[in-house]
Amino acid sequence: MTRKLFLHPDQYKIEEIQNSENIFLFPSSLLDKENIQFHNIAEESLINFRFSVNQFDQEFSFTDSLTNKIIHELIPLFNEYYAVKKSNEFWFTILLADLREIIEIVYLRFLQLHSVSDKVSVELVKNADQFLKYETGRLFYLNTNFISTVDWALSSYIIEKTDLVNRFDCQYRLIKKSEKPAFDRDSSYYNSTVQAELNRAASFRRHWFPYYVSFQGNNLSVHLDYDEQINKEFCKFGDESSKFFAYYSGFPRLTPRNKKVFFKKLRNRFQHSTENSFESFFINNFETFFPDALLNLRIPLYSNFQFLKIGMPSSSVLEAESRENGGKVFGIQHGTAYGMYKNGTQEWSERSVSDGFISWGWTENEGISPIIPLPSPMLSKLIPKNKLEHSIPKDTYQIGVIFNTTYNRVGKLLRIAMPFFLKDNLRLLNDILRTLDSLPQKEIVVSEYAYEQGYDIKLQIDENLRSSPDLKFESMVGEKLIKDSILLISNSFGTSFFERLVLNKPIIIFNDFFELENFNSLWQELVELLISAGIYKREGDSFRSEIGKSTEEVLKWWNSDLVQNARMEILNKYVRINEEWKDHFHDFICMQLEKLPVKSTPSKVPEIVKFYSRIYFRLKQIFVLGK
């Protein structure tokens, strides 16, 4: 009998999950339903494609190589399409993040579907390609991870366009419109993030006619902190009276025809260069996934855009043009995954389009761009000025739980967030809360994430735990728990871990499924220290015995020489903090500003272009900005 493969949550009723003849794409087909607990579903009923650590590293290298290969082939085509002569660095700055994001998502789903060895019957979206076209790679990522219809369409398209269509018994359904995120918090995050990305894409969209623009601005952009006041404070070190200009040529002629030629030439470049099945599939269907915005960019023929930026690279034309003219972009660490794992897609992408990477934890200095060691602004602000400043109130034994539960629905090559870990992670959360609930006279507070991409975390908790009067679920209270909890518990080395180390307050990391081999050599060495000190627990019995202690016992353990020595070793080797952190950044910024080359003077621009450009922008100021 042919088994049924379900790709979408509306394709089955809840009771069908118990039927051994049915298999479910995990987690996609189980999301956006309120009454399914993932960790209780038998593993043999799931298509939950798992990488070993070595496989993950191999697939990361393959994706890395394919992304670079495609961009190198695209560069001459883009220069021809836009009639410019921009450098490889210029196009890498613009293209890398978008294309890497798309390639990873499509590749991971390709591998997952090709892991199905049985003959199955499956229902596909007939018009799948209509749901896969977006302006940017970020929009493609957001929609595949938050919208079940798009997720289903991606699987349908891959099956239809590969050899799987011959192996599977396929039926088809015409879908007229896409759904919205099923849960309120998902919907709120999705709507605001999509709108922000649409606005970003629109800001670089090409004008139809040639024009010239000149304006005064700052040659320094700084985003170190969520505190805008601090960012503004540093921006004052730049030259706010810098004069910039740019000359744009307008849309290429015969744009629709040029697009067809563009993709035809790309396919020809790969025609005899690969025997890899995914590479062939992706190149042959590249136009389906290709971000529309990349063929509608406002590319200057020439400009003097040149500035120093410190913050997350934005992959914008402005950044690319600045780097083309000698400007610098320095990415900055904004999480704790950087340098901790052997491979991670976000750090790879950001370092690849940066002239240097500012890090408070990374020590590895080889590869894509140099590491610039500077103190963490966020962690440095937590350094206690005296022993009483961050003292823990002892009237109530509050245990805080900050749990990383956000896993990608479709997948990105960050090992800790791979979707196949979701089931293990939710089982772990239930185990932790079950243990905590059994403790006498304790107050347990669980911080919920702002969104979970297709499920409500409370509904993944066993019913008796959800109804427990001793467990409180509160949205985004991590900062409060970090400061106030006597003991903090987490499942990963997130920012909260390092914040507690700086504050010198007890924390336990408990994770019984994540392999130590995922960490790089330095972090593996430090993890061994944490295991020896009892800060990192990998077995349930050890975890349960530790958290059953009284307040006095927990504080005695934390203040012991063994724990404090391990804590200081982590801080000394992996966490750069300094009360004078502003001085360090000031010195770095001033040094980099001095290195910026002298901006070029305006090149010859047709006077008629200058004339109607002045009229256009004055009218725009009157009728648009004056509203």
C-alpha positions in Angstrom: 0.0 0.0 0.0 1.3 3.5 -0.9 1.9 5.7 2.0 0.6 9.3 2.1 3.1 12.1 2.5 1.6 15.3 4.0 3.2 18.7 3.3 0.7 21.1 4.6 -1.3 21.3 7.9 -4.7 21.4 6.1 -4.2 18.2 4.3 -5.2 15.9 7.2 -7.2 15.6 10.3 -5.5 15.3 13.7 -6.4 11.6 14.2 -4.6 10.7 11.0 -1.3 11.4 12.8 -1.7 8.0 14.5 -2.0 6.1 11.2 1.3 4.4 10.5 0.7 4.6 6.8 1.0 8.4 6.9 4.2 10.4 7.0 4.6 14.1 7.7 7.2 16.6 6.5 8.7 17.9 9.7 8.0 20.4 11.0 6.2 22.1 8.1 3.1 19.9 7.9 2.6 20.1 11.7 2.8 23.8 12.1 -0.1 26.4 12.4 -2.2 23.9 14.3 -3.1 24.4 18.0 -3.6 20.8 19.1 -0.4 19.0 18.0 2.5 18.4 20.4 5.5 17.7 18.3 7.6 15.9 20.9 4.9 13.2 21.3 4.8 12.1 17.6 6.7 8.9 16.7 9.9 9.6 14.8 9.1 7.0 12.1 6.0 9.1 11.1 8.2 12.1 10.3 10.4 13.1 7.4 12.8 14.8 9.7 16.1 14.8 7.8 19.0 15.0 10.2 22.6 15.9 9.4 25.5 14.4 11.3 28.0 17.0 12.4 30.3 16.0 9.5 27.4 16.1 7.0 26.5 19.6 8.2 30.0 20.9 7.7 30.1 19.3 4.2 26.8 20.8 3.2 27.9 24.2 4.6 31.0 24.1 2.4 29.0 23.0 -0.6 26.6 25.9 -0.1 29.5 28.3 0.4 31.1 27.1 -2.8 27.9 27.2 -4.9 27.0 30.7 -3.7 30.4 32.0 -4.6 30.3 30.2 -8.0 27.0 31.7 -8.9 27.9 35.2 -7.9 31.1 35.0 -9.9 29.1 34.0 -13.0 26.6 36.8 -12.3 29.0 39.7 -12.0 29.8 40.1 -15.8 26.1 39.7 -16.5 25.1 42.4 -14.1 27.7 44.8 -15.4 26.4 44.2 -18.9 22.7 44.5 -17.9 23.3 47.8 -16.0 26.0 49.1 -18.5 28.5 49.7 -15.7 32.0 48.4 -14.8 31.7 47.7 -11.1 34.2 45.5 -9.2 33.6 42.0 -7.8 33.5 43.5 -4.3 30.7 45.8 -5.3 28.5 43.0 -6.6 29.4 40.6 -3.7 28.3 43.3 -1.3 24.9 43.5 -2.9 24.3 39.9 -4.0 25.7 37.6 -1.3 23.2 37.8 1.5 20.1 37.5 -0.8 21.4 34.6 -2.8 22.9 32.7 0.1 19.6 32.9 2.0 17.6 31.5 -1.0 20.1 28.8 -1.9 20.2 27.5 1.7 16.4 27.3 2.0 15.9 25.6 -1.3 18.8 23.2 -0.8 17.8 22.1 2.6 14.2 21.4 1.4 15.7 19.6 -1.7 17.7 17.3 0.6 14.8 16.7 3.0 12.4 15.6 0.2 15.0 13.5 -1.5 15.4 11.6 1.8 12.0 10.0 1.1 12.8 6.6 -0.3 9.3 5.0 -0.3 6.7 5.3 -3.0 4.3 7.9 -1.6 1.2 9.7 -2.7 1.3 13.5 -2.2 -0.8 16.5 -3.0 1.0 19.4 -4.6 0.3 23.1 -5.3 -0.5 23.2 -9.0 0.5 26.8 -9.4 3.5 26.6 -7.0 5.7 29.1 -8.8 3.3 31.9 -8.2 4.1 31.7 -4.4 7.9 31.7 -4.8 8.7 35.0 -6.4 9.8 37.9 -4.1 11.7 41.1 -4.4 14.4 40.1 -2.0 16.0 37.0 -0.5 14.8 38.2 3.0 11.2 38.3 1.8 11.6 34.8 0.4 12.9 33.6 3.8 10.2 35.4 5.8 7.4 34.0 3.7 8.7 30.4 3.5 9.2 30.4 7.3 5.9 32.1 8.3 3.3 31.2 5.6 2.3 27.5 5.2 1.1 28.0 1.6 4.5 29.3 0.5 6.3 26.4 2.4 3.9 23.9 0.6 4.6 25.6 -2.7 8.3 25.3 -2.3 8.0 21.5 -1.6 5.6 21.2 -4.6 7.9 23.0 -6.9 10.9 20.9 -6.0 9.0 17.7 -6.5 7.5 18.8 -9.8 10.9 19.9 -11.2 13.0 17.0 -10.2 13.1 13.2 -10.5 10.8 13.0 -7.5 7.8 13.6 -9.7 8.3 10.2 -11.3 8.8 8.4 -8.0 5.8 10.0 -6.2 2.1 9.6 -7.0 1.2 13.3 -7.4 -2.2 15.0 -7.2 -2.6 18.7 -7.6 -4.6 21.5 -6.1 -5.0 25.0 -7.4 -4.4 27.6 -4.7 -5.8 31.0 -5.2 -4.3 32.9 -2.3 -1.8 32.5 0.5 -2.7 32.2 4.1 -1.5 34.5 6.9 0.5 33.4 10.0 -1.8 31.4 12.3 -0.7 32.8 15.6 -1.0 36.5 16.7 2.6 37.0 17.7 3.9 35.4 14.5 1.5 37.7 12.6 2.7 40.8 14.3 6.4 40.0 13.7 5.8 38.9 10.1 3.8 42.0 9.2 6.2 44.6 10.7 9.3 42.8 9.3 7.9 42.3 5.8 6.9 46.0 5.6 10.4 47.1 6.7 12.0 44.9 4.1 9.6 46.2 1.4 10.5 49.7 2.3 14.2 48.9 2.2 13.8 47.4 -1.3 11.8 50.4 -2.5 14.5 52.8 -1.3 17.0 51.3 -3.9 14.5 50.9 -6.8 15.7 52.4 -10.1 14.2 55.6 -11.6 13.1 55.5 -15.2 15.2 58.5 -16.4 18.8 59.6 -15.8 19.3 62.0 -13.0 21.9 63.7 -10.9 21.7 64.2 -7.1 24.0 66.1 -4.6 23.4 66.5 -0.9 25.1 67.1 2.4 25.4 64.3 5.0 27.5 62.5 7.6 30.4 60.3 6.5 30.0 58.1 9.6 27.2 55.7 10.4 27.3 53.8 13.7 24.9 51.2 15.1 26.6 49.7 18.2 23.6 49.5 20.5 19.8 49.4 20.7 20.2 52.7 22.5 19.9 55.3 19.8 21.4 58.0 22.0 24.7 56.1 22.1 24.7 55.7 18.3 24.1 59.4 17.8 26.8 60.2 20.3 29.4 58.3 18.2 28.1 59.7 14.9 29.2 63.2 16.0 32.7 62.1 15.4 32.0 62.1 11.6 31.9 65.0 9.2 28.3 66.0 9.1 28.9 68.5 6.3 30.3 66.0 3.8 29.1 66.7 0.3 28.0 63.7 -1.8 26.9 63.3 -5.4 25.8 60.6 -7.7 24.8 60.3 -11.4 22.3 57.6 -12.3 21.6 56.5 -15.9 18.0 55.3 -15.5 16.5 51.9 -16.5 18.3 49.9 -19.1 16.6 49.9 -22.5 14.4 46.9 -23.4 14.4 45.7 -19.8 12.0 42.6 -20.4 14.2 41.4 -23.3 17.3 42.0 -21.3 16.0 39.9 -18.4 15.4 36.9 -20.7 18.9 37.3 -22.2 20.3 37.6 -18.7 19.0 34.3 -17.5 19.7 32.5 -20.8 23.4 33.6 -20.6 23.5 32.4 -17.0 22.2 29.0 -17.8 24.7 28.7 -20.7 27.6 29.5 -18.3 26.6 26.5 -16.2 25.6 24.2 -19.0 28.7 22.0 -19.0 30.1 22.8 -15.5 28.2 20.6 -13.1 27.0 17.0 -12.5 25.5 18.0 -9.1 21.7 17.4 -9.2 20.9 20.3 -7.0 23.1 22.7 -8.8 21.5 21.7 -12.1 18.0 22.0 -10.6 18.7 25.4 -9.1 20.4 27.0 -12.2 17.6 25.7 -14.5 15.0 27.2 -12.2 17.0 30.2 -11.1 14.5 32.7 -12.6 11.7 31.4 -10.3 13.7 32.1 -7.1 15.7 35.1 -8.3 14.9 38.3 -6.3 13.1 40.8 -8.6 14.7 43.8 -6.9 18.2 42.8 -8.1 17.2 43.7 -11.7 15.6 47.0 -10.7 18.4 48.5 -8.7 19.5 52.2 -8.7 23.1 51.7 -9.7 25.2 54.9 -10.0 27.3 55.3 -13.1 29.6 57.2 -10.8 29.5 58.8 -7.4 31.6 60.0 -4.5 29.7 58.0 -1.9 32.3 57.2 0.7 31.7 56.7 4.3 32.6 54.6 7.4 29.9 52.3 8.6 29.9 50.3 11.8 27.0 47.9 12.3 25.3 45.0 10.6 26.0 45.1 6.8 22.8 45.9 4.9 23.8 44.6 1.4 22.6 47.9 0.0 23.7 49.7 -3.2 24.8 52.6 -1.0 27.2 50.4 1.0 28.5 48.7 -2.2 29.1 52.1 -3.9 30.9 53.4 -0.8 33.2 50.4 -0.7 33.8 50.9 -4.4 35.1 54.4 -3.7 37.3 53.4 -0.7 34.7 53.6 2.1 34.7 50.9 4.8 32.0 48.7 6.4 32.8 47.0 9.6 30.3 44.4 10.8 29.8 44.0 14.5 28.9 41.0 16.6 25.3 41.1 17.7 24.8 37.7 19.2 26.8 34.8 20.8 26.9 32.4 17.9 29.8 34.2 16.3 33.0 32.3 16.6 31.4 29.6 18.8 30.5 27.1 16.1 32.7 25.7 13.4 30.3 27.0 10.8 27.4 29.5 10.8 25.7 31.1 7.8 25.0 34.5 9.3 28.6 35.1 10.4 29.8 33.8 7.0 27.6 36.2 5.1 28.3 39.3 7.2 32.0 38.7 7.3 32.1 38.2 3.5 30.8 41.7 2.9 32.7 43.5 5.7 36.2 45.1 5.6 36.6 43.8 9.2 34.4 42.2 11.9 34.3 43.8 15.3 33.9 41.1 17.9 33.9 40.9 21.7 34.3 37.1 21.7 35.9 35.8 18.6 39.6 35.0 18.6 39.9 33.2 15.2 41.4 35.6 12.7 41.7 33.6 9.5 39.5 33.4 6.5 37.0 35.9 5.1 37.7 39.2 6.9 39.9 40.1 9.9 38.5 40.1 13.4 38.8 43.4 15.3 38.8 42.8 19.0 36.8 45.5 20.9 34.7 45.4 24.1 31.0 44.6 24.0 29.0 47.8 24.6 26.1 45.8 26.0 28.1 43.6 28.4 30.4 46.3 29.4 27.5 48.4 30.7 26.7 45.5 33.0 30.0 45.5 34.9 28.9 45.9 38.6 30.3 49.2 40.1 30.0 47.6 43.6 29.0 44.3 45.1 25.5 45.6 46.0 24.6 47.0 42.6 23.3 43.7 41.1 22.7 41.8 44.3 20.0 39.1 44.2 16.9 39.5 46.3 16.7 36.4 48.6 13.1 36.7 49.9 11.8 34.6 47.0 13.6 31.7 45.3 12.8 32.7 41.7 14.1 30.5 38.9 14.1 32.0 35.5 13.9 30.0 32.3 15.2 31.6 29.1 14.8 29.0 26.4 15.8 29.2 22.8 12.7 27.7 21.0 12.9 29.5 17.7 13.8 27.0 15.0 13.7 27.7 11.3 10.7 26.1 9.6 12.5 25.5 6.4 16.1 25.8 7.5 19.3 27.9 7.5 22.7 26.5 8.0 23.1 27.5 11.6 23.5 24.2 13.5 21.8 25.3 16.7 18.7 26.4 14.8 18.2 23.5 12.4 14.6 22.4 12.2 15.3 18.7 12.9 16.3 19.7 16.5 12.9 21.2 17.2 11.3 18.0 18.5 14.2 17.3 20.8 14.2 20.8 22.1 10.5 20.8 23.0 10.9 17.5 24.7 13.8 19.0 26.7 11.7 22.0 27.7 9.0 19.7 29.0 11.6 17.8 31.0 13.0 20.9 32.5 9.6 22.4 33.5 8.5 19.0 34.9 11.6 19.0 37.1 11.1 22.6 38.2 7.4 22.1 38.9 8.3 19.3 41.4 10.4 21.7 43.5 8.9 22.9 46.8 8.4 26.7 47.4 9.9 28.0 44.2 8.7 30.6 41.8 9.3 29.6 38.1 9.1 32.2 35.4 9.5 31.3 31.7 10.3 34.0 29.2 8.5 33.5 25.9 10.0 34.6 22.5 8.2 37.3 20.5 7.4 34.7 17.8 7.9 31.0 17.2 7.3 30.5 13.4 4.2 28.4 13.4 3.4 27.2 16.9 2.6 28.5 20.4 5.2 27.5 22.9 2.6 27.1 25.7 0.6 24.6 23.6 3.8 22.5 23.2 3.9 22.1 27.0 2.1 19.1 28.6 -1.3 20.1 29.9 -0.6 19.5 33.6 2.4 21.8 33.4 0.4 24.5 31.6 -2.1 24.5 34.4 0.5 24.5 37.2 0.1 27.5 39.5 3.9 27.5 40.1 4.8 28.1 36.4 4.4 31.5 34.9 4.8 32.3 31.2 5.6 35.9 30.4 6.4 37.4 27.1 10.0 38.7 26.5 11.0 39.2 30.1 14.5 37.9 29.6 16.2 41.1 30.8 14.2 41.1 34.0 15.0 37.4 34.7 18.7 38.0 34.0 18.9 40.6 36.7 16.4 39.3 39.3 16.4 35.5 39.2 18.4 33.6 41.9 19.1 30.9 39.3 18.7 31.1 35.6 18.3 28.1 33.3 18.8 28.0 29.6 19.3 25.4 26.8 22.0 27.2 24.9 24.8 29.7 25.2 22.8 32.7 24.3 23.4 36.3 25.3 21.8 35.6 28.7 24.6 33.2 29.5 27.3 35.9 29.1 25.2 38.5 30.8 24.9 36.3 33.9 28.7 35.7 33.9 29.4 39.4 33.8 26.9 40.0 36.6 28.3 37.0 38.5 25.0 35.4 39.0 24.2 31.6 38.9 23.2 30.1 35.6 22.9 26.5 34.4 22.9 25.5 30.8 21.1 22.1 30.2 21.1 20.4 26.8 21.2 16.7 26.4 21.1 16.4 22.6 23.4 19.0 21.0 26.7 17.5 20.0 29.9 19.1 21.4 31.6 18.5 18.1 29.6 21.4 16.6 31.7 23.8 18.6 35.1 25.1 17.4 38.3 24.1 19.2 38.4 27.0 21.6 34.8 26.7 22.7 35.1 23.0 23.1 38.0 23.6 25.5 35.9 26.1 27.4 32.8 23.8 27.4 34.9 21.2 29.2 35.6 23.7 31.9 31.9 24.5 32.2 31.0 20.8 32.5 33.6 20.3 35.2 32.2 23.2 37.1 28.6 22.0 36.9 27.5 25.1 34.8 26.8 23.0 31.7 24.7 19.9 32.3 24.3 17.2 29.6 22.5 14.6 31.7 19.1 14.8 33.3 20.1 13.3 36.7 22.9 15.8 37.2 20.6 18.7 36.3 17.9 17.5 38.6 20.3 17.1 41.6 21.7 20.6 41.1 18.4 22.6 40.9 17.0 20.9 43.9 19.3 22.9 46.1 18.3 25.8 48.4 19.2 29.4 47.8 22.2 29.2 50.1 23.4 26.0 48.5 23.1 27.5 45.0 25.0 30.6 46.0 27.7 28.6 47.8 28.2 26.4 44.7 28.3 29.5 42.4 30.9 31.3 44.6 33.1 28.2 44.9 36.6 28.4 43.5 35.8 25.8 40.9 32.9 27.8 39.4 34.6 31.2 39.8 37.8 30.0 38.1 35.8 28.6 35.2 33.8 31.9 35.0 36.9 34.0 34.9 38.5 31.7 32.3 35.4 32.3 30.0 35.5 36.0 30.6 39.2 36.3 30.0 39.3 34.2 26.8 35.9 34.9 25.2 34.2 38.0 26.6 35.8 41.4 26.0 34.4 43.9 28.5 35.8 47.2 29.7 34.3 50.1 31.6 36.1 52.4 29.2 34.5 50.7 26.1 33.5 54.1 24.7 37.1 55.3 24.5 38.1 52.1 22.7 35.4 52.6 20.0 36.2 56.3 19.8 39.9 55.6 19.1 39.0 52.9 16.5 36.5 55.2 14.7 38.8 58.2 14.6 41.6 56.0 13.2 39.4 54.6 10.4 38.0 58.1 9.5 41.6 59.3 9.1 42.2 56.4 6.6 39.3 57.3 4.3 40.7 58.5 1.0 39.9 62.0 -0.3 36.5 62.0 -2.1 36.6 62.6 -5.8 35.1 65.7 -7.4 32.0 65.5 -9.6 32.6 64.0 -13.0 31.1 65.5 -16.1 27.3 65.3 -16.1 25.1 66.5 -18.9 23.8 69.9 -18.0 20.3 69.0 -19.1 20.3 66.1 -16.6 21.5 68.5 -13.8 18.8 71.0 -14.8 15.7 68.7 -14.8 17.1 66.9 -11.7 17.0 70.1 -9.7 13.5 70.8 -10.9 12.3 67.3 -10.1 13.7 67.2 -6.5 12.4 70.7 -5.7 8.9 69.7 -6.9 9.1 66.5 -4.9 10.1 68.5 -1.8 7.1 70.8 -2.3 4.4 68.2 -3.1 5.6 65.1 -1.3 7.7 66.2 1.7 5.4 69.2 2.3 2.3 67.1 2.9 
